Amino acid sequence: MTLRTLDTLGSLEGKRVIVRCDLNVPLRDGIITDDGRVRASLPTLNALINAGARVVVCSHLGRPDGAPDPQYSLEPVAQRLSELLGAPVAFARDTVGESATEAVASLEDGGVVVIENLRFNPGETSKDAAERGAFAAELAKLGDVLVSDGFGVVHRKQASVYELAELLPSAAGLLIATELDVLDRLTENPERPYAVVLGGSKVSDKLGVISHLLPRVDRILVGGGMLFTFLKAQGHAVASSLLEEDQLDTVRGYIAEAAERGVELVLPTDVVVAASFSADADHEVAAADAIEQTAFGASGIGLDIGPETAARFAEVIRGSKTVFWNGPMGVFEFPAFAAGTKTVAKALTEVDGLSVVGGGDSAAAVRQLGFSDDQFGHISTGGGASLEFLEGKKLPGLEVLGWA
């Protein structure tokens, strides 16, 4: 089976098209701090507007626990979407209630409305299929067709992602189609050398992707908080740095498998160690096998890869033809511990081939550090979904659209 795309839906002029986007943007005091996901939705929305559809945008934002919560309202997103589209965007203050019904009924061809946060209704994320189905049936009354374009949620069996796609004629939007094309290039005959750069806090978050990619890649680079479990697995003391003791045997297995398969496992040789977890903490660079020999002793906390490691990572990245990066190298939110992440990001912009930033914190990091999306081959909008795809898992939000 092949993915159903927009061209399978026929003429959409005058039709009410529900678009399931992923507009789960970070907010601070009601202000969007990174509108990357909103901008990523524009190609599909513009295509539908130009086709004369009546566009009903829905999304989740945050985790409001199935009840209205003003701090998770999509109203700021509707305002930003209006600015980016250069046209009015209506906002409904509920999901399937009176406000949404009236707003959709008022749409003209080419018009757009954003309905309130889907997760304000407990049926969206319910573990009970009947509850999800009941909510999806209410949503279906707002549209004639569903375009699923929230790649960040296709690994979830949720009402607007799965059940709604069964109730209405449905197809994937341009964003999902692009994401799948890129991920397919990462898994099917990638250009070599192929390097995967993994960071973030926990090894346990990356177990599946490491297992699935070890037989498929040439190089794996490990940074972020997860590096300390690798160092500990090699017998090095890591002071008070983040450590997953229960993953040590698993990591030793990965180290052995990489050696057996001839995969180059690039681990840090130096680390930035701080006195505490804070932006202004005293810090110094230590060799990876001498972390406890800093001025902070056993209380020191590793918060970034060191400059020697960052330079080595950059060299390996630039020498690769395909690079997938997921997870920052350190606590990039603190300027003193952002250098490793910035060096890795810059190296990805210099890859002579395909460079993919794997969504989530990595995408937030590159934007916060001053890089633009067009400097990379692709910035994914779905961290968790991307990882599960690369783990070889079946994603329900894709299967329901015909992907197999």
Buried (B, 14 or more C-beta within 10 A) or exposed (E): EEBBBBEBBEEBEBBBBBBBBBBBBBBEEEEBEBBBBBBBBBBBBBBBBEBBBBBBBBBBBBEBEBEBBEEBBBBBBBBBBBEBBEEEBBBBBBBBBEBBBEBBEEBEBBBBBBBBBBBBBBBBBBEEEEBBBBBBBBBBEBBBBBBBBBBBBBBBBBBBBBBBBEBBBBBBBBBBBBBBEBBEBBBEEBEEBBBBBBBBBBBEBBBBBBBBBBEBBBBBBBBBBBBBBBBBBEEBBBBBBBBBEEBBEBBBBBBEBBEEEEBBBBBBBBBBBBBBEEEEBBBBBBBBBEBBBBEBEEEBBBBBBBBBBBBBBBEBBBBBBBBBBBBBBBBBBBEBBBBBBBBBBBBBBEBEBBBBBBBBBBBBBBBBBEBEBEBBBBBBBBBBBBBBBBBEBEBBBBBBBBBE
